[in-house]
Amino acid sequence: MDKFIFAQGQFPNVFFWFTVIAVAWSLPWKGVALWKAAQNRDRCWFVALLLINTLAMLDILYTYVWSKKKK
């Protein structure tokens, strides 16, 4: 049982580092996407991006696909 990978408290350490990496990855993308949504006055997108956490997938798609500057 000692050779089990998550034995004796190793799982919380793995979970901690996964969380740190996920936050470090998604926070800048969320910031850029929220900034673009605010600049384009897309209220629905702003609320959706603020509330839905998809590890930056929705944020990246909004930034490059749907956030074209309105004329």
C-alpha positions as CSV (number, residue, x, y, z in Angstrom):
1,M,0.0,0.0,0.0
2,D,3.0,2.3,0.5
3,K,3.7,2.3,-3.2
4,F,0.2,3.6,-4.1
5,I,0.8,7.0,-5.8
6,F,-1.8,9.0,-3.8
7,A,-1.0,7.4,-0.5
8,Q,-0.4,9.4,2.7
9,G,-1.3,12.9,1.5
10,Q,0.3,13.1,-1.9
11,F,-3.0,13.7,-3.7
12,P,-3.6,17.2,-2.0
13,N,-0.1,18.2,-3.2
14,V,-0.9,17.2,-6.9
15,F,-4.3,18.9,-6.6
16,F,-2.7,22.1,-5.3
17,W,-0.2,22.3,-8.2
18,F,-2.9,21.5,-10.8
19,T,-5.0,24.4,-9.3
20,V,-2.0,26.8,-9.4
21,I,-1.2,26.0,-13.0
22,A,-4.9,26.2,-14.1
23,V,-5.3,29.6,-12.4
24,A,-2.0,30.9,-13.9
25,W,-3.2,29.8,-17.4
26,S,-6.7,31.0,-17.3
27,L,-6.4,34.4,-15.5
28,P,-4.6,36.3,-18.2
29,W,-7.0,34.9,-20.9
30,K,-10.0,35.9,-18.8
31,G,-8.6,39.4,-18.3
32,V,-8.1,39.9,-22.0
33,A,-11.5,38.5,-22.9
34,L,-13.3,40.6,-20.3
35,W,-11.5,43.7,-21.4
36,K,-12.5,43.1,-25.1
37,A,-16.1,42.4,-24.1
38,A,-16.2,45.6,-22.1
39,Q,-14.7,47.6,-24.9
40,N,-17.2,46.2,-27.4
41,R,-20.1,46.7,-24.9
42,D,-21.1,43.1,-25.2
43,R,-22.9,42.7,-21.9
44,C,-24.1,39.2,-22.4
45,W,-20.6,38.0,-23.3
46,F,-19.1,39.9,-20.4
47,V,-21.4,38.1,-17.9
48,A,-20.9,34.8,-19.6
49,L,-17.1,35.1,-19.5
50,L,-17.2,36.2,-15.9
51,L,-19.3,33.4,-14.7
52,I,-18.3,30.4,-16.9
53,N,-15.0,28.9,-16.2
54,T,-13.7,26.6,-19.0
55,L,-10.0,26.8,-18.4
56,A,-9.7,29.7,-20.8
57,M,-11.2,27.9,-23.8
58,L,-14.2,30.2,-24.1
59,D,-12.0,33.2,-23.3
60,I,-9.6,32.3,-26.2
61,L,-12.5,31.7,-28.6
62,Y,-14.1,35.0,-27.7
63,T,-10.8,36.9,-28.0
64,Y,-9.9,35.5,-31.5
65,V,-13.3,34.7,-33.1
66,W,-16.2,36.7,-31.7
67,S,-14.7,39.9,-30.5
68,K,-14.3,41.7,-33.8
69,K,-14.4,45.4,-33.3
70,K,-17.8,46.9,-34.2
71,K,-17.7,49.9,-36.5
